Amino acid sequence: MIDAIPSLLPTYAPETDVSVPNQDAGEALITAAIWLFCRHGIKNTGVEKIISRAGVSKMTLYNRFSTKEGLVAAAVEVEAEQWREWLFSYVRSGEPDARYGRILLVFSALFDWFSRKDYFGCLIMKAAIEFGDDSPEITRIFNAHKTAMILFLTELCEDNQCEKCDILSSMLMTIVDGSIVKSLLTKNADCGLEAGEMAKIIIESFLPVALSDQ
């Protein structure tokens, strides 16, 4: 596997409790919220736990985010942006495969993510499941995240000269989502590699004739 950029992580949920000196109160609340949400769920995490971990007052939380729901939305959006930045940087900095381009690097990245001690699944997916249709803002963030992911996968497919890239990228997104859930339930990082092998089989059907005959 290639080395991901050290400063980027797919989640703010480090195994150790790392304090950040002079961190802005809003950032401290978001970091604390994501750390707790990853481990205990969003609705199971009360405001008192968040402000205690962040080291700020309850008034600060409400001044910055108005409500817990406001903090939840901000935290999930930051996590989504950070996760995509990590994944996109990982894939774009990797060496393309002669046959599959950079597509399989997505699954190498997932394997590295699943291998971490602080892997707790995808917070964006968890938020969408926990809130359902009760939070239009969480729904908006989830949909925007998935749209950005589909566009990225489509770009990778187009770069590899695959056919019907919109269909292929949708299929790859399904494999990505499935591997995230399966690895969380089975505690097995190899789900990322397994997903990559599945992706190979599907990609073969979308390669140009000249490539598929090789």
TORDREN-42551 format. One record per residue (C-alpha): residue number from 1; residue in one letter; x, z, y. Coordinates in nm, 4 decimals. Last residue first. Example, Ala and Ser with C-alpha at 12.3 -4.5 7.8 and 13.67 -1.06 7.14 Angstrom:
<num:2 residu:s X:1.3670 Z:0.7140 Y:-0.1060>
<num:1 residu:a X:1.2300 Z:0.7800 Y:-0.4500>
//
This chain:
<num:214 residu:q X:-0.5376 Z:-2.3924 Y:-0.7927>
<num:213 residu:d X:-0.8814 Z:-2.5453 Y:-0.8324>
<num:212 residu:s X:-1.0481 Z:-2.2758 Y:-0.6215>
<num:211 residu:l X:-0.8121 Z:-2.3516 Y:-0.3344>
<num:210 residu:a X:-0.8923 Z:-2.7222 Y:-0.3015>
<num:209 residu:v X:-1.2610 Z:-2.6535 Y:-0.3696>
<num:208 residu:p X:-1.2804 Z:-2.4157 Y:-0.0747>
<num:207 residu:l X:-1.3144 Z:-2.0474 Y:-0.1697>
<num:206 residu:f X:-1.6605 Z:-1.8929 Y:-0.1716>
<num:205 residu:s X:-1.7082 Z:-1.8342 Y:-0.5437>
<num:204 residu:e X:-1.3576 Z:-1.6897 Y:-0.5725>
<num:203 residu:i X:-1.4464 Z:-1.4336 Y:-0.3048>
<num:202 residu:i X:-1.6955 Z:-1.2705 Y:-0.5420>
<num:201 residu:i X:-1.4441 Z:-1.2118 Y:-0.8215>
<num:200 residu:k X:-1.1791 Z:-1.0922 Y:-0.5770>
<num:199 residu:a X:-1.4242 Z:-0.8481 Y:-0.4179>
<num:198 residu:m X:-1.4854 Z:-0.6826 Y:-0.7536>
<num:197 residu:e X:-1.1113 Z:-0.6290 Y:-0.7908>
<num:196 residu:g X:-1.0971 Z:-0.4790 Y:-0.4412>
<num:195 residu:a X:-1.3873 Z:-0.2467 Y:-0.5219>
<num:194 residu:e X:-1.1942 Z:-0.1200 Y:-0.8236>
<num:193 residu:l X:-0.8968 Z:-0.0524 Y:-0.5984>
<num:192 residu:g X:-1.1099 Z:0.1506 Y:-0.3588>
<num:191 residu:c X:-1.2848 Z:0.3294 Y:-0.6452>
<num:190 residu:d X:-0.9343 Z:0.4327 Y:-0.7521>
<num:189 residu:a X:-0.9612 Z:0.7187 Y:-0.5018>
<num:188 residu:n X:-1.1734 Z:0.9172 Y:-0.7480>
<num:187 residu:k X:-1.3634 Z:1.2228 Y:-0.6277>
<num:186 residu:t X:-1.6625 Z:1.0908 Y:-0.8282>
<num:185 residu:l X:-1.9304 Z:1.1443 Y:-0.5630>
<num:184 residu:l X:-1.7119 Z:1.0659 Y:-0.2626>
<num:183 residu:s X:-1.5471 Z:0.7690 Y:-0.4336>
<num:182 residu:k X:-1.8889 Z:0.6303 Y:-0.5275>
<num:181 residu:v X:-2.0258 Z:0.6575 Y:-0.1740>
<num:180 residu:i X:-1.7319 Z:0.4857 Y:-0.0056>
<num:179 residu:s X:-1.7111 Z:0.2289 Y:-0.2868>
<num:178 residu:g X:-2.0750 Z:0.1322 Y:-0.2386>
<num:177 residu:d X:-2.0359 Z:0.0878 Y:0.1362>
<num:176 residu:v X:-1.7328 Z:-0.1393 Y:0.0928>
<num:175 residu:i X:-1.9007 Z:-0.3412 Y:-0.1842>
<num:174 residu:t X:-2.2113 Z:-0.3929 Y:0.0315>
<num:173 residu:m X:-1.9916 Z:-0.4980 Y:0.3239>
<num:172 residu:l X:-1.8218 Z:-0.7512 Y:0.0965>
<num:171 residu:m X:-2.1600 Z:-0.9035 Y:0.0132>
<num:170 residu:s X:-2.2501 Z:-0.9287 Y:0.3823>
<num:169 residu:s X:-1.9127 Z:-1.0862 Y:0.4572>
<num:168 residu:l X:-1.9696 Z:-1.3457 Y:0.1847>
<num:167 residu:i X:-2.3109 Z:-1.4452 Y:0.3196>
<num:166 residu:d X:-2.1865 Z:-1.4876 Y:0.6768>
<num:165 residu:c X:-1.8696 Z:-1.6598 Y:0.5555>
<num:164 residu:k X:-2.0585 Z:-1.9437 Y:0.3893>
<num:163 residu:e X:-1.7309 Z:-2.1047 Y:0.2771>
<num:162 residu:c X:-1.3935 Z:-1.9325 Y:0.2894>
<num:161 residu:q X:-1.1201 Z:-2.0693 Y:0.5134>
<num:160 residu:n X:-0.9102 Z:-1.7519 Y:0.4838>
<num:159 residu:d X:-0.9320 Z:-1.6974 Y:0.8597>
<num:158 residu:e X:-1.3069 Z:-1.7483 Y:0.8267>
<num:157 residu:c X:-1.3288 Z:-1.4726 Y:0.5660>
<num:156 residu:l X:-1.1263 Z:-1.2324 Y:0.7806>
<num:155 residu:e X:-1.3429 Z:-1.3097 Y:1.0839>
<num:154 residu:t X:-1.6578 Z:-1.2540 Y:0.8770>
<num:153 residu:l X:-1.5219 Z:-0.9164 Y:0.7689>
<num:152 residu:f X:-1.4648 Z:-0.8214 Y:1.1319>
<num:151 residu:l X:-1.8093 Z:-0.9432 Y:1.2393>
<num:150 residu:i X:-1.9695 Z:-0.7505 Y:0.9529>
<num:149 residu:m X:-1.7824 Z:-0.4346 Y:1.0549>
<num:148 residu:a X:-1.8842 Z:-0.4669 Y:1.4197>
<num:147 residu:t X:-2.2473 Z:-0.5158 Y:1.3156>
<num:146 residu:k X:-2.2272 Z:-0.2145 Y:1.0859>
<num:145 residu:h X:-2.0963 Z:0.0052 Y:1.3648>
<num:144 residu:a X:-2.3565 Z:-0.1210 Y:1.6118>
<num:143 residu:n X:-2.6319 Z:-0.0487 Y:1.3600>
<num:142 residu:f X:-2.5036 Z:0.3049 Y:1.3000>
<num:141 residu:i X:-2.4661 Z:0.3760 Y:1.6724>
<num:140 residu:r X:-2.8183 Z:0.2473 Y:1.7472>
<num:139 residu:t X:-2.9693 Z:0.4451 Y:1.4595>
<num:138 residu:i X:-2.7907 Z:0.7580 Y:1.5822>
<num:137 residu:e X:-2.9378 Z:0.6948 Y:1.9290>
<num:136 residu:p X:-3.2890 Z:0.6282 Y:1.7964>
<num:135 residu:s X:-3.2828 Z:0.9696 Y:1.6275>
<num:134 residu:d X:-3.5713 Z:1.0623 Y:1.3985>
<num:133 residu:d X:-3.5611 Z:0.7271 Y:1.2161>
<num:132 residu:g X:-3.3271 Z:0.8580 Y:0.9457>
<num:131 residu:f X:-3.1538 Z:1.1682 Y:1.0786>
<num:130 residu:e X:-2.9635 Z:1.2865 Y:0.7711>
<num:129 residu:i X:-2.9120 Z:0.9380 Y:0.6252>
<num:128 residu:a X:-2.7892 Z:0.7808 Y:0.9500>
<num:127 residu:a X:-2.5623 Z:1.0795 Y:1.0119>
<num:126 residu:k X:-2.4154 Z:1.0587 Y:0.6620>
<num:125 residu:m X:-2.3455 Z:0.6872 Y:0.7028>
<num:124 residu:i X:-2.1604 Z:0.7496 Y:1.0282>
<num:123 residu:l X:-1.9774 Z:1.0467 Y:0.8781>
<num:122 residu:c X:-1.8349 Z:0.8304 Y:0.5997>
<num:121 residu:g X:-1.7100 Z:1.0252 Y:0.2994>
<num:120 residu:f X:-1.5405 Z:1.3632 Y:0.3033>
<num:119 residu:y X:-1.1771 Z:1.2629 Y:0.2572>
<num:118 residu:d X:-0.9612 Z:1.5508 Y:0.3788>
<num:117 residu:k X:-0.7277 Z:1.5525 Y:0.0795>
<num:116 residu:r X:-0.6554 Z:1.1836 Y:0.1389>
<num:115 residu:s X:-0.6666 Z:0.9388 Y:-0.1498>
<num:114 residu:f X:-1.0036 Z:0.7932 Y:-0.0426>
<num:113 residu:w X:-0.8473 Z:0.6796 Y:0.2841>
<num:112 residu:d X:-0.5519 Z:0.5125 Y:0.1106>
<num:111 residu:f X:-0.7881 Z:0.3421 Y:-0.1333>
<num:110 residu:l X:-1.0088 Z:0.2306 Y:0.1553>
<num:109 residu:a X:-0.7104 Z:0.0751 Y:0.3298>
<num:108 residu:s X:-0.6165 Z:-0.1136 Y:0.0146>
<num:107 residu:f X:-0.9784 Z:-0.2277 Y:0.0036>
<num:106 residu:v X:-0.9659 Z:-0.3752 Y:0.3521>
<num:105 residu:l X:-0.6255 Z:-0.5232 Y:0.2672>
<num:104 residu:l X:-0.8115 Z:-0.7398 Y:0.0156>
<num:103 residu:i X:-0.9522 Z:-0.9550 Y:0.2969>
<num:102 residu:r X:-0.6141 Z:-1.0259 Y:0.4572>
<num:101 residu:g X:-0.5749 Z:-1.3739 Y:0.3066>
<num:100 residu:y X:-0.7284 Z:-1.4024 Y:-0.0369>
<num:99 residu:r X:-0.5108 Z:-1.6691 Y:-0.1986>
<num:98 residu:a X:-0.1662 Z:-1.6385 Y:-0.0389>
<num:97 residu:d X:-0.2242 Z:-1.2698 Y:0.0365>
<num:96 residu:p X:-0.1837 Z:-1.1681 Y:0.4003>
<num:95 residu:e X:0.0830 Z:-0.9108 Y:0.4959>
<num:94 residu:g X:-0.0698 Z:-0.6148 Y:0.6741>
<num:93 residu:s X:-0.0817 Z:-0.5396 Y:1.0475>
<num:92 residu:r X:-0.4306 Z:-0.6858 Y:1.0883>
<num:91 residu:v X:-0.5673 Z:-0.4802 Y:0.7982>
<num:90 residu:y X:-0.4366 Z:-0.1423 Y:0.9105>
<num:89 residu:s X:-0.5193 Z:-0.2038 Y:1.2762>
<num:88 residu:f X:-0.8777 Z:-0.3012 Y:1.1867>
<num:87 residu:l X:-0.9204 Z:0.0047 Y:0.9644>
<num:86 residu:w X:-0.7828 Z:0.2578 Y:1.2121>
<num:85 residu:e X:-0.9671 Z:0.1155 Y:1.5125>
<num:84 residu:r X:-1.2849 Z:0.0975 Y:1.3047>
<num:83 residu:w X:-1.2570 Z:0.4635 Y:1.2073>
<num:82 residu:q X:-1.1824 Z:0.5750 Y:1.5638>
<num:81 residu:e X:-1.4821 Z:0.3852 Y:1.7034>
<num:80 residu:a X:-1.7179 Z:0.5224 Y:1.4378>
<num:79 residu:e X:-1.5828 Z:0.8767 Y:1.4804>
<num:78 residu:v X:-1.6267 Z:0.8584 Y:1.8574>
<num:77 residu:e X:-1.9847 Z:0.7351 Y:1.8117>
<num:76 residu:v X:-2.0629 Z:1.0097 Y:1.5606>
<num:75 residu:a X:-1.9266 Z:1.2775 Y:1.7933>
<num:74 residu:a X:-2.1164 Z:1.1505 Y:2.0985>
<num:73 residu:a X:-2.4425 Z:1.1275 Y:1.9038>
<num:72 residu:v X:-2.3975 Z:1.4765 Y:1.7596>
<num:71 residu:l X:-2.3099 Z:1.6175 Y:2.1023>
<num:70 residu:g X:-2.6304 Z:1.4758 Y:2.2508>
<num:69 residu:e X:-2.8283 Z:1.6123 Y:1.9566>
<num:68 residu:k X:-2.6791 Z:1.9541 Y:2.0235>
<num:67 residu:t X:-2.8263 Z:1.9260 Y:2.3718>
<num:66 residu:s X:-2.7218 Z:1.8572 Y:2.7329>
<num:65 residu:f X:-2.3863 Z:1.7017 Y:2.6280>
<num:64 residu:r X:-2.1288 Z:1.8256 Y:2.8796>
<num:63 residu:n X:-2.3215 Z:2.1031 Y:3.0558>
<num:62 residu:y X:-2.4869 Z:2.2043 Y:2.7285>
<num:61 residu:l X:-2.1541 Z:2.2378 Y:2.5489>
<num:60 residu:t X:-1.9943 Z:2.4168 Y:2.8442>
<num:59 residu:m X:-2.2841 Z:2.6642 Y:2.8566>
<num:58 residu:k X:-2.2245 Z:2.7465 Y:2.4902>
<num:57 residu:s X:-1.8735 Z:2.8506 Y:2.5831>
<num:56 residu:v X:-1.5524 Z:2.6912 Y:2.4613>
<num:55 residu:g X:-1.3009 Z:2.7623 Y:2.1855>
<num:54 residu:a X:-1.3779 Z:2.4436 Y:1.9934>
<num:53 residu:r X:-1.4142 Z:2.6326 Y:1.6635>
<num:52 residu:s X:-1.6391 Z:2.8950 Y:1.8166>
<num:51 residu:i X:-1.8344 Z:2.6331 Y:2.0133>
<num:50 residu:i X:-1.9074 Z:2.4395 Y:1.6943>
<num:49 residu:k X:-1.9958 Z:2.7386 Y:1.4788>
<num:48 residu:e X:-2.2378 Z:2.8707 Y:1.7413>
<num:47 residu:v X:-2.4047 Z:2.5305 Y:1.7774>
<num:46 residu:g X:-2.5107 Z:2.5287 Y:1.4150>
<num:45 residu:t X:-2.3845 Z:2.3088 Y:1.1340>
<num:44 residu:n X:-2.6332 Z:2.2559 Y:0.8511>
<num:43 residu:k X:-2.8013 Z:1.9703 Y:1.0390>
<num:42 residu:i X:-2.4739 Z:1.7826 Y:1.0644>
<num:41 residu:g X:-2.3268 Z:1.8279 Y:0.7183>
<num:40 residu:h X:-2.0899 Z:2.0991 Y:0.6023>
<num:39 residu:r X:-1.7457 Z:1.9428 Y:0.5663>
<num:38 residu:c X:-1.7667 Z:1.6248 Y:0.7689>
<num:37 residu:f X:-1.9969 Z:1.7873 Y:1.0251>
<num:36 residu:l X:-1.7518 Z:2.0732 Y:1.0767>
<num:35 residu:w X:-1.4481 Z:1.8582 Y:1.1575>
<num:34 residu:i X:-1.6669 Z:1.6161 Y:1.3534>
<num:33 residu:a X:-1.8078 Z:1.8977 Y:1.5671>
<num:32 residu:a X:-1.4683 Z:2.0548 Y:1.6315>
<num:31 residu:t X:-1.3209 Z:1.7239 Y:1.7489>
<num:30 residu:i X:-1.6278 Z:1.6511 Y:1.9640>
<num:29 residu:l X:-1.6227 Z:1.9984 Y:2.1183>
<num:28 residu:a X:-1.2500 Z:1.9802 Y:2.1884>
<num:27 residu:e X:-1.2945 Z:1.6365 Y:2.3452>
<num:26 residu:g X:-1.5601 Z:1.7744 Y:2.5777>
<num:25 residu:a X:-1.3457 Z:2.0738 Y:2.6649>
<num:24 residu:d X:-1.0435 Z:1.8537 Y:2.7438>
<num:23 residu:q X:-0.7460 Z:1.9352 Y:2.5229>
<num:22 residu:n X:-0.4723 Z:2.1308 Y:2.6976>
<num:21 residu:p X:-0.2974 Z:2.1993 Y:2.3666>
<num:20 residu:v X:-0.4437 Z:2.0355 Y:2.0544>
<num:19 residu:s X:-0.4823 Z:2.2824 Y:1.7688>
<num:18 residu:v X:-0.4326 Z:2.1590 Y:1.4143>
<num:17 residu:d X:-0.6447 Z:2.3314 Y:1.1524>
<num:16 residu:t X:-0.5097 Z:2.1867 Y:0.8314>
<num:15 residu:e X:-0.6930 Z:1.9437 Y:0.6045>
<num:14 residu:p X:-0.7507 Z:1.7101 Y:0.8965>
<num:13 residu:a X:-1.1102 Z:1.6060 Y:0.9677>
<num:12 residu:y X:-1.1089 Z:1.3801 Y:1.2712>
<num:11 residu:t X:-1.1631 Z:1.0749 Y:1.0568>
<num:10 residu:p X:-1.0161 Z:0.7329 Y:0.9846>
<num:9 residu:l X:-0.6817 Z:0.8365 Y:1.1335>
<num:8 residu:l X:-0.4667 Z:0.6534 Y:1.3839>
<num:7 residu:s X:-0.1414 Z:0.7915 Y:1.5167>
<num:6 residu:p X:0.0459 Z:0.7112 Y:1.1955>
<num:5 residu:i X:-0.0311 Z:0.3353 Y:1.1961>
<num:4 residu:a X:-0.1132 Z:0.2672 Y:0.8338>
<num:3 residu:d X:0.1750 Z:0.2261 Y:0.5936>
<num:2 residu:i X:0.1177 Z:-0.0610 Y:0.3540>
<num:1 residu:m X:0.0000 Z:0.0000 Y:0.0000>
//
